[in-house]
Amino acid sequence: MEFEEAPLLQKISALYHQISSLTSLNPSKNVDTLFTQLVLTCSPPAPAGFDIASLSQPLQAMRAHLIRLCAKAEALLELHFSSILASSFRNPISNLSIFPYYSNYLKLSLLEFDILRSHCRRVPASIAFLGSGPLPLSSIVMASIHLKGTIFHNFDLDPTANSMASQLVCSDPDLSQRMIFHTTDVMNVTNGLKDYEVVFLAALVGLEEEEKGRVLKHLGKHMAAGAYLMLRSAHGARAFLYPVVDICDVEASGFEILSVFHPTDEVINSVVIARKKALFDRNSVEDEDDDDNAAEKRGILVDTSSIVLAEKCSGFNGFSPMVEEQLS
C-alpha cells in the first residue's frame, strides 16, 4: 500500500465496518449519513498511482461486499421513494425531485445523452434499459427530457419493481405510451434484443466480473450489428461503490469501444459507449445455442440483416462532449 493511499483506504474501511454492522439498510438518518460519508470519501480523485486492481485480497473482498451493500441500500432507497411518489402524488413524474439524488440523475442522463448523440446521429426509435428497478429515473429522465419520441423498453427481474415503476408513469399521458416494462432475465431475451438501436446496461446488473462478462457475451451475441451499448462503470476510489466494467470483456464480446468518460463531479458513474461490430470473431464469445448457423460455427458471425441499424442512427445534430478517453 502506498503511503498516500493509506488514509483513503483506512477511512473507507472504517465506514465499511460501520455499514456492515447495521441491522437494516432501509432508509434512515443513520443509514443515509453513513452512505453519504462513503460517497463523499470515494468521489474525489484518488491519489496518483491508485490502482483498484492492485489492492490486497482482504481489501478486494471488502470492496466486493461493500458494493453489494451499496446495491442493496440503493434498491431499498428506490423502493421507499417509488412507494411515496405513487401513494402521495396524483402526478408522480412532476414530483421526482423529492428523491435525494434526482439532480445526479439529471446530470448523468445529460452526460449519457451527449455522449450518445456524439456517435449516434439520429434519434433512436427504440431503446432498452436493462435493470430499470422500481424507480426508473434514468429511463424517465431520458424519455421526458432528451428523447421525447423514443420508445423505452425497461427490463427487470423483479415483478414488484416493474409494477411499482409502471404505477409511476401510468398517470402521465406521454410516458405511459412510451415506457414499456418487461419482467424477465435479459439472459432469456435473444432475438428481441435486435429490435433496439441502443441498449443501456445498469451499473448493478452483474455485480461480479464473471457475471457481468456473461451478460456482455449474451448482448454481443444477440444485439443487432451497429447497435450501441451504453455501460456504467466506475473509476478510482469510486470503484468501492460500483463495479468496474472490464473494457477487454466488452471488446471480446464483439463490441468496438467508442469512448470512455470518467466524471470528476458529483456524477459517480463512468460512462462507456460501444458499438456492436458487424463482423467479429465468434471464438471470443461463448456459444449459447446448439442451433448456431454454419457461419457462426466456422468462427465468424455476419449479421447483414441488422446492419441498417447503424444507418438509422445518423441524424442527431452532432455534439461532441469532453470525453477523457476518445477511442475512435
N, C-alpha and C positions, 0 to 999 in steps of 0.2 A: 504494500500500500504506500503510495507516495504521500509525503508529509502534508501537502496542501489538500489532499483528498480526505485526510483523516477527520477533520471537523465535520465535513459534509456527511460522511458515512456514519459517523457517531450520532449525529442529530437524527438522521433517517432511522438508524437502528433504535434510538430511544423512542421515537414516535411509533415505530413498528411494534415495539413491546407494549406500549400503551394501547394501541389499536387492537392488537391481537388478544389483549386481555379483556376487552369489552364483552359483556354478556349479550349485547344486542347491537346490531349495526343499523337499526331503524333510526330515522332522523330524530335527533335530539340536540340540545345545546352542546353537550359534551362530544357527541359524535361529530357534529358539524365543525366544532372548534378544532378537533384533532386532525380531521381531513383537510381543513383549510390550512393548518400549520404545515401539513405534509406537502400540499401543493405549493405553498409559498417557499418551502425549503428546496423542492426539486425544480422549480421553474427557472431560477437564474442560470446563466451559462455555467456549466461545470468547469472545474479547474482545468487548465491546459494539460492535455495528455490524458484526460479522464477517458477510460475505455470500459464500458459496461461489461464487455465480453471477458475482460482480464480479471474481474473480481474473483475472490476466493470462492470455493464451493459453498461454505456456510453463508456467505453474502448472496450468492446466486440463489440458494434455497430460500433465504429470507425474501429476496426480491420476488421470486415466483409466488410465494404465499401472500406477499403484500399486494401484488397485482390482483390476486383472487379476492382479497379483502376489499380492495378498491372497487372491483367489478360488482361484488355483492352489494356494497354500500350504494353504489351508483344506481343499481337496479331498484333497490328499496326506496331511494330518493325519488326516482321516476314514478314508481308505483304510488307513492304518497301524493305527489303533486298532480298526477293524472287523475287520481280519485277526487282531489279537491277541485280541480278545474271542471270535471264533469258534473259534480254534485252542487257546486256553488254558483256557477255562471250559466246564463242562458246561451251565451256565445263564448265557449272556452277559448277559441282561437284569438279573440280580441283581448284575452287576459293572460297570455302566455308569459308576460313579463313578471308574473309572481314567482316563476321558477328562478331560483337564486343564480343560476348560471346562464340565463337566457341570453345575456349580452355576449357571452363567449360563443354561443351557438350562432348568433348573428355574424360575428367576426369570422368564425370558422367556415360558415357556409359561403360568405362573400369570398373568402380566400379560395375555397374549392371551386366556386363558380368562375372566378377569374382565371384560375389555372386551367380549368376545363375548356373555357372558351378560347384560350390562347392556343389550344391544339385542335379542338373540335369546333369548326367554324359555322355550323348550322345548329339551330335549336333542336335537340334530340326529341323525338316524338314519344319515346318510352324509356323509362329509367327503372332499374331495380335497385332497391336498397335492402341489403341482407343484414339482418339483425336490428330491426327497427324498434322493438321494445314497446312498452306501454305509453311512452311519451315520445313519439317520433319527431322530435324537434327538427332534426336535420332535414327530413323529407318535407315537413310542413313549411319551414323557412324557405327552402329551395323552391318549393312549388308555389308559395304565395308571394314571394318577392322576386326571384330570379328567373324561374322557368314557368311562366304563367299559362303556357299552353301544353305543357308536358304531362303525360300520364305517369304516375308513380306507383310502382308495384312494391309493396313492403312485405318482406318475408320475416317471420319469426316462428320459433318452435313452440312458443307458449300461447295456447289459445286464450288465456286470460289477458295476456299482454295485447294481443290483437283485438280482443273485444273492447278493452279499455281505450285503445288507440282509435278504434273506429267510432266510439262514442264521442271522442273529442271533435271529429271532423263532420259528424253526421248533420250538425246544425248549420254548417257552412255550405251555402248553395253551390259554390265553386269547387272547393276541395272535396266535398262529398262525391263529386263526379269524377275527380281525377286522382283520388287516393284509394288504392285497392290493397286489401290485406290478405295475405296467404299464410295459413298455419301449416308449415311444413319445414322439414330439414332441407336446406339447399342441396345437400348431397343426394337427395332424391329427385332433384329437378335436373333434367337433362336437355331434351330438345327445346324446352321452354326458354332456356337461357339465351337462345339465338334471337329471341324477339327484342332484346334490349340493346340499344346503341351504347348505353352507359350502365355499368354496374358499380354501385358503391358497396364496399365491404366494411362494416363497422369494426372499430378497433378491437372490440371484445368478442368478436367471432373468431374462435381459435386462440385461446389464451396461451397454450403451449406451442412451441415452434413446430413440433411434429404435426399437431392438429391443424395449425394454420397452413402448413405445407400441403396437407391433404386437400384442404379447401381450395387452395390455389391450383393444384393439379386438376381438380374437378372443373374449376372455372376455365382453365386453359383448354380442357378437352371439349367443353360444351358451349362456351361463348362463341358468338359469331366473329369471324375474321374481320378485323378492322374496328371492332367494338373497343370501347375504352373501359379500363378498370381503375377506379379511384380507391386508394387504400389509405388508411390512417395508421400511422406508426408513432414512434417516439424517439427522442434523441437526447443524449447526455443523461443527466440525472432524472429526466422525465421518464426514462425507461423503468423507473421504480413504480410508475403509475400505470403505464400501459405497455403492452407487448411491442417489441421491435419487429418490423417486417424485414425478413431476410431478402434483400434485393436479388441475390443469387437464386433463391427459390422462385421468385416471380419470373425471372428470365428462363429458368429451367422448365417452367410450366407453360412456356410458349408465348410469353409476352415481351414486348420491347419497352424498356423503361424510357419514358419521355422526359420526366423531370422529378426532382425531389426537393421539397421545401421544408426547412426547419424554422418555425416561428421562434421569436425570442420575446414575444409579449405574453399576454395572459392566455392566448390560444395555446393549449398544451400539445395537441397532436401535430406531428409532422404529416405532410400530405405527399403521397406518391401517386403519380399518374402513369399508367402503362397502356399499351395498345396490343390487342391480340394479333399475333402475326398470321398472315395468310398461309404461310408455309413454314413449318418448323419440324425439328427432329423429334419424332414420337418416342425415341429411345429414352428421352429425358422425362417422359410423363408416364406414370403407371397406367397399364391397361386396366380399364374398369369394366368393359363389356366383352362377352365372348363372341359377339357377332360383329366385331370391327371389320370394315371392308378390307379388300386386298391391299389398297394403297397404304392404309394405316399399318397393316401387318408387315409391310416392307420397310416401315420406319419413317414414312412421310405422310403427313396429313395435308391434303389440299381441299380447302373448303370454298370452292368457287361460287357456290350458291349464295354465300353471305358476304362476299367481298364488297357488294354495293353499300354496305353499312358505312364504310369509310367515306364513300362519296356523299352519303346523306348528311354527314357532319361537315359541311364545307361552306357555311354561310353565316356564322356569327360575325359581327363587326369585331375583327381581331383586336385583342388587347393582351399584351404580354406583361404578366406580373413580375415582380423582382424575385426570381427563382434562384435559390442558393446553388443548386446543382443542376444546371441545364445540360441535359444529356442528348439532346437532339437539335 
